Amino acid sequence: MSAYHQPIMVQTCLDMLQLKAGGIYVDATLGGGGHALAMYQTEPKIRLYAFDQDADAIAEAGQRLKDYNPVLIQANFRDLRTSLAYNKVKGIDGILFDLGVSSHQIDETERGFSFDRDAALDMRMDRGQELNAAQVVNESSTAELRRIFREYGEENAAGRIARAIETARADKAIATTKDLASIIESVVGVGSKESLMTKVRIFQALRIFVNDELGALPIALTDAINLLNPGGRIVVMSYHSLEDRIVKNTFKLEATDCICPPAIINCICEHSSKLKIITRRPLMADSEEISDNVRSRSAKLRVAEKKKGEQC
Ligand SMILES: C[S@@+](CC[C@H](N)C(=O)[O-])C[C@H]1O[C@@H](n2cnc3c(N)ncnc32)[C@H](O)[C@@H]1O
């Protein structure tokens, strides 16, 4: 098992992808390459295009998969369509998204994702990107911070924490994870479960904002669905309700024919369904996996299949 990241619901992903020899597949979130390796071990005769925006992941997984021949693409999956076109890929037989951050990103102190490791407030998955968490915390208006904490962290104390940040940064810039954790504790106290959960939500909100996670996802899902060959499957694992909602709604939209408002009697939208939804309810990890890997507890896996006769 890789110390970089322990892959989640591997067998379910493989069962759902239905890999076939000669097929073209995409791992949109390569991470440590655990899922990709399992894909090759199940069906070595696949062509795999593997994306990650984090150079560490590309290096780690490249090493791990060196006996196979994946095409490694260091890019944001929001650029899936253009990156695949650049590689002359016109259609794919399956795609896996395992969203969010890897254990490596959380555990590497210097990446600044974790409130219980002191480091510069960074949180960029792609370290070539300009915007980092310190800039967001120090330069956003109080109203914007409140919105970020509310929208991406679903945090009740969003306004109070935003105001505490405004007060603290007037004195000195908020530079580290510990600086931010202390400001949160000054609002919600230290040591309680609520204090811990508030830090989890605020750090999650910042991470989502810095990496524009909810902006990239719908673009990538739509492009992936368009690229799928008939019978090809899209498998998505998400770890919080905001992501899962986007996946559920995108699948639902693409599995629907007419999307005209109810008042329109004769359809003018000309929308036709491209997908068959395979999982009406999300699949979850079993209790054995959850006791072995606590991160699997929040995983929700949804699958859809491109209808026959539909292609990009
Ligand atoms: C949960 S980990 C994937 C773990 C992987 N399945 C494995 O078996 O090791 C998520 C990975 O997706 C990457 N990632 C997240 N959002 C991305 C995006 N928009 N574009 C490209 N990579 C992304 C992260 O950098 C991280 O390495």
PDBQT file of the ligand as one rigid body, heavy atoms in Angstrom, charges set to zero:
ROOT
HETATM    1  C1  LIG A 401      -7.872  11.850  -3.669  1.00  0.00    +0.000 C 
HETATM    2  S1  LIG A 401      -6.443  12.166  -4.578  1.00  0.00    +0.000 S 
HETATM    3  C2  LIG A 401      -6.449  10.863  -5.787  1.00  0.00    +0.000 C 
HETATM    4  C3  LIG A 401      -5.832   9.609  -5.280  1.00  0.00    +0.000 C 
HETATM    5  C4  LIG A 401      -5.637   8.547  -6.340  1.00  0.00    +0.000 C 
HETATM    6  N1  LIG A 401      -6.901   8.048  -6.845  1.00  0.00    +0.000 N 
HETATM    7  C5  LIG A 401      -4.780   7.402  -5.826  1.00  0.00    +0.000 C 
HETATM    8  O1  LIG A 401      -5.169   6.242  -6.025  1.00  0.00    +0.000 OA
HETATM    9  O2  LIG A 401      -3.722   7.678  -5.255  1.00  0.00    +0.000 OA
HETATM   10  C6  LIG A 401      -6.905  13.528  -5.556  1.00  0.00    +0.000 C 
HETATM   11  C7  LIG A 401      -5.817  14.015  -6.502  1.00  0.00    +0.000 C 
HETATM   12  O3  LIG A 401      -6.478  14.802  -7.484  1.00  0.00    +0.000 OA
HETATM   13  C8  LIG A 401      -5.734  15.948  -7.747  1.00  0.00    +0.000 C 
HETATM   14  N2  LIG A 401      -6.676  16.970  -8.191  1.00  0.00    +0.000 N 
HETATM   15  C9  LIG A 401      -7.699  17.513  -7.487  1.00  0.00    +0.000 A 
HETATM   16  N3  LIG A 401      -8.367  18.405  -8.230  1.00  0.00    +0.000 NA
HETATM   17  C10 LIG A 401      -7.769  18.409  -9.450  1.00  0.00    +0.000 A 
HETATM   18  C11 LIG A 401      -7.999  19.127 -10.661  1.00  0.00    +0.000 A 
HETATM   19  N4  LIG A 401      -8.977  20.040 -10.762  1.00  0.00    +0.000 N 
HETATM   20  N5  LIG A 401      -7.207  18.856 -11.715  1.00  0.00    +0.000 NA
HETATM   21  C12 LIG A 401      -6.206  17.947 -11.626  1.00  0.00    +0.000 A 
HETATM   22  N6  LIG A 401      -5.921  17.256 -10.498  1.00  0.00    +0.000 NA
HETATM   23  C13 LIG A 401      -6.694  17.481  -9.427  1.00  0.00    +0.000 A 
HETATM   24  C14 LIG A 401      -5.028  16.285  -6.456  1.00  0.00    +0.000 C 
HETATM   25  O4  LIG A 401      -3.849  17.008  -6.711  1.00  0.00    +0.000 OA
HETATM   26  C15 LIG A 401      -4.767  14.897  -5.861  1.00  0.00    +0.000 C 
HETATM   27  O5  LIG A 401      -3.493  14.435  -6.188  1.00  0.00    +0.000 OA
ENDROOT
TORSDOF 0
